[in-house]
Amino acid sequence: MRSLVGNFGRVALVMFVMAGAAWGQESTTGLVQARRFDSIRIFQDGKSSQSSGTSGGQTASAAKPAKPMVHKFWDTENILLFAGVGAARGLDYASTLNIRRRGINEALLNNETVDNHAEFAAIEAATTAASVGLSYIFHATRHHRLERWTSYVHIGVTVAGAARNYALKTPHPGM
């Protein structure tokens, strides 16, 4: 059990280090310049369609700007990923209650917390919300790959933990 908790701590530490490194790579001057560039480009596009009296049938759409790599936070992929995180947390909830019914101790939380179903469900919901929140931090700082990978890793670790719970052998007294 200590080995599992130690491994979980190491994974959490690595995630925090990765988040800190990603946050540190963002330069504030580059961010300001990028925002200025976006506002100038938008301003020029709006102005060119109104005041550029081009003759010969040319319109402002002839020179389309390149599609930016930015996406909305609540796009289809994120919605599906967050639903996957919620489903994985639900699977973890069910598998943990299953092992408790079979008389096996929970490895990461104490048994009293797990046996209080409302408290345990609130913890599962809070971890889902924390995952969405961390994804939003990465989105706001324009680390879109990390934004998606947060959900990928969360789903993978949670499903692996649930599979481990279901794979545990039920202890039979007297054998």
C-alpha positions as CSV (number, residue, x, y, z in Angstrom):
1,M,0.0,0.0,0.0
2,R,2.8,2.4,0.8
3,S,4.4,1.6,-2.6
4,L,1.1,2.6,-4.3
5,V,0.9,5.9,-2.4
6,G,4.5,6.6,-3.0
7,N,4.1,6.0,-6.8
8,F,1.0,8.3,-6.8
9,G,2.9,11.0,-5.0
10,R,5.7,10.7,-7.6
11,V,3.2,11.0,-10.5
12,A,1.6,14.0,-8.9
13,L,5.0,15.6,-8.4
14,V,5.9,15.0,-12.0
15,M,2.6,16.6,-13.1
16,F,3.3,19.7,-11.0
17,V,6.8,20.0,-12.3
18,M,5.5,19.8,-15.9
19,A,2.8,22.4,-15.2
20,G,5.4,24.7,-13.7
21,A,7.8,24.2,-16.6
22,A,5.0,25.0,-19.1
23,W,4.0,28.0,-17.1
24,G,7.6,29.2,-16.9
25,Q,8.0,29.0,-20.7
26,E,5.3,31.6,-21.3
27,S,7.0,35.0,-21.6
28,T,4.8,37.9,-20.7
29,T,6.2,40.1,-23.4
30,G,5.5,37.5,-26.1
31,L,2.0,37.2,-24.8
32,V,1.4,41.0,-25.0
33,Q,2.9,41.2,-28.4
34,A,0.8,38.3,-29.6
35,R,-2.3,39.9,-28.4
36,R,-1.3,43.2,-30.0
37,F,-0.7,41.4,-33.3
38,D,-4.2,39.8,-33.1
39,S,-5.9,43.1,-32.3
40,I,-4.0,44.9,-35.1
41,R,-4.8,42.1,-37.7
42,I,-8.5,42.2,-36.7
43,F,-8.6,45.9,-36.9
44,Q,-7.0,45.9,-40.4
45,D,-9.4,43.2,-41.6
46,G,-12.4,45.2,-40.5
47,K,-11.0,48.4,-41.9
48,S,-10.1,46.9,-45.3
49,S,-13.6,45.6,-45.9
50,Q,-15.2,49.1,-45.1
51,S,-12.8,51.7,-46.4
52,S,-10.7,50.1,-49.1
53,G,-12.6,51.1,-52.2
54,T,-11.0,48.5,-54.4
55,S,-12.2,48.3,-57.9
56,G,-12.1,45.3,-60.1
57,G,-14.3,43.1,-57.9
58,Q,-11.7,42.3,-55.2
59,T,-13.0,41.9,-51.7
60,A,-11.4,41.6,-48.4
61,S,-12.0,37.9,-48.3
62,A,-9.6,37.4,-51.2
63,A,-6.6,37.5,-48.8
64,K,-8.0,35.3,-46.0
65,P,-5.8,35.3,-42.9
66,A,-4.4,32.0,-41.7
67,K,-6.7,30.1,-39.3
68,P,-5.3,30.6,-35.8
69,M,-4.4,27.5,-33.8
70,V,-6.6,28.8,-30.9
71,H,-9.8,27.0,-30.0
72,K,-12.7,27.7,-27.7
73,F,-12.4,26.0,-24.3
74,W,-15.8,24.3,-24.6
75,D,-15.2,22.8,-28.0
76,T,-16.4,19.3,-29.0
77,E,-13.1,17.6,-28.1
78,N,-12.9,19.1,-24.6
79,I,-16.6,18.3,-23.9
80,L,-16.0,14.7,-24.8
81,L,-12.8,14.5,-22.8
82,F,-14.5,16.0,-19.7
83,A,-17.3,13.6,-20.1
84,G,-14.7,10.8,-20.3
85,V,-13.1,12.1,-17.1
86,G,-16.5,12.1,-15.4
87,A,-17.2,8.6,-16.6
88,A,-13.8,7.3,-15.4
89,R,-14.4,8.9,-12.0
90,G,-17.8,7.1,-11.9
91,L,-16.1,3.8,-12.7
92,D,-13.6,4.5,-10.0
93,Y,-16.4,5.2,-7.5
94,A,-18.2,2.0,-8.4
95,S,-15.0,-0.1,-8.3
96,T,-14.0,1.4,-4.9
97,L,-17.3,0.6,-3.4
98,N,-17.1,-2.9,-4.8
99,I,-13.8,-3.6,-3.1
100,R,-15.1,-2.2,0.2
101,R,-18.1,-4.5,0.0
102,R,-15.7,-7.4,-0.5
103,G,-13.8,-6.4,2.7
104,I,-10.7,-4.9,1.0
105,N,-9.2,-1.7,2.3
106,E,-8.9,1.4,0.1
107,A,-5.3,2.3,-0.7
108,L,-5.5,6.1,-1.2
109,L,-8.3,7.2,1.2
110,N,-9.2,5.9,4.6
111,N,-12.1,3.5,4.8
112,E,-14.2,5.8,6.8
113,T,-14.2,8.4,4.0
114,V,-15.0,5.8,1.4
115,D,-17.8,4.3,3.5
116,N,-19.5,7.7,3.7
117,H,-21.0,7.5,0.2
118,A,-22.0,11.2,0.0
119,E,-18.5,12.4,1.0
120,F,-16.8,10.0,-1.4
121,A,-19.1,11.1,-4.3
122,A,-18.2,14.7,-3.5
123,I,-14.5,13.8,-3.6
124,E,-14.9,12.1,-7.0
125,A,-16.8,15.2,-8.3
126,A,-14.2,17.5,-6.9
127,T,-11.4,15.6,-8.7
128,T,-13.4,15.9,-12.0
129,A,-13.8,19.6,-11.4
130,A,-10.0,19.9,-10.6
131,S,-9.2,18.2,-13.9
132,V,-11.4,20.6,-15.8
133,G,-9.9,23.6,-13.9
134,L,-6.3,22.5,-14.6
135,S,-7.3,22.1,-18.3
136,Y,-8.6,25.6,-18.2
137,I,-5.4,27.0,-16.7
138,F,-3.5,25.4,-19.6
139,H,-6.0,26.8,-22.1
140,A,-5.7,30.3,-20.7
141,T,-2.0,30.2,-20.9
142,R,-2.1,28.8,-24.4
143,H,-0.7,25.4,-23.7
144,H,-3.3,23.5,-25.7
145,R,-1.5,20.2,-25.9
146,L,-1.2,20.1,-22.1
147,E,-4.9,21.1,-21.9
148,R,-5.9,17.9,-23.7
149,W,-3.2,15.7,-22.1
150,T,-4.5,16.5,-18.7
151,S,-7.7,14.7,-19.5
152,Y,-6.0,11.9,-21.3
153,V,-3.8,11.2,-18.3
154,H,-6.6,11.5,-15.9
155,I,-8.8,9.1,-17.8
156,G,-5.9,6.6,-18.2
157,V,-4.9,6.7,-14.5
158,T,-8.4,6.5,-13.2
159,V,-9.4,3.6,-15.5
160,A,-6.2,1.7,-14.6
161,G,-7.0,2.2,-10.9
162,A,-10.6,0.9,-11.4
163,A,-9.3,-2.1,-13.3
164,R,-6.9,-2.8,-10.5
165,N,-9.7,-2.6,-8.0
166,Y,-11.8,-5.1,-9.9
167,A,-8.8,-7.4,-10.4
168,L,-8.1,-7.7,-6.6
169,K,-8.8,-11.1,-5.2
170,T,-11.5,-11.3,-2.5
171,P,-10.0,-12.5,0.8
172,H,-11.6,-15.6,2.1
173,P,-11.1,-16.2,5.8
174,G,-9.9,-19.6,6.8
175,M,-8.2,-20.4,3.5
